[in-house]
Amino acid sequence: MHPFNPNLLSSKTTPESDSKIQQFRQQLTIKCPDGKTRLFSWHLRMTPGAWRLYFSDDLGPGKIVIGYINLKLK
């Protein structure tokens, strides 16, 4: 398996900015089914509108866990 490569996705996928992480750390930090708490800073933009799908690639190559799907955090 290869490491996560955001350039292979059809939508723009980037980590959240440091300022947004500081502002929304509580909303982006989620306890996962495996009992670990993770920061979900990677996000995929979904349009039309300002929808975001936040995910973590901490599970290792070829695996992600989705933590948050909603409108862009403001």
Order of alpha helices (4+ residues) and beta strands (2+ residues): beta-alpha-beta-beta-beta-beta-beta
